[in-house]
Amino acid sequence: MTIATALKTASRKAGWSPTKIAATVGKSEASARQWLKGATDMSATDYQRLREELPGFAELVDRKAVAA
């Protein structure tokens, strides 16, 4: 599972819109939409913040790391 897929899955389950993702990390909605598509990578700081704030995201990413 890619980080983009984990972000998409966790945000859907939590009911988070791209606007909510963007607001959580202080970035634009356009940036969040790019992350969700896998078109661009988020910064390490944004990644860590979403691991802490978005329910289920850390577990999905950790599951990906174990499977790799």
N, C-alpha and C positions, 0 to 999 in steps of 0.2 A: 504494500500500500504506500503510495507516495504521500508526501506531506500535504499536497493539494487535496488528495482524496480524503485524508484524515481530517483536514480542515473542513471540507465540504460535508462529510458525514457527521462530524461533531456539531457543526453549526446548525445543520438541519435538525438533528435530534434535540438540540437545546433551544431551537426556535430563534436562533440568531440570524439576523439579516447581514448583508455586507456593510450596511451602515453601522450596525452594532459592533461588528468586528473592527471596523475602522476607528470608531470612537474609543474602543477599548485600548488601542495602541496609539491613538493620536495621529492617524494617517488618513488619507483621503479614501472615500468609498471606491474610487477607481483603482487604487492600490489593492484594496481588499478583493475586488472582483478579479484582478490579475492573479492574485495568490490562489483564489478559488479555482481558476482555470489552469493553474500551473504554468502560466505564461512568464511570471517573474518569481523570484525568491524573496522572501521577507528577510529582514535583518535578524541577526541573532537576538537582539533585544526584543524585537516584536515577537519572534518565535517563543522566547521564554515567557513573555507576558501572556501570550495566548495559552501556553501550557498551564500557567497558574490560574487564569481566569475562565477559559472556555471549558465547561464541563465535558469530560470524555476525550478531549483532544490529546492530553498527555498519555492516556491509556492506549489510544489508537496508535500514536507515534511510537510508544514503547513496544507495542506488539509488533509493529513493523520492524523495529530494530532487532528484536529477538528472532524474527523469521529470516532476517537477512544473513 
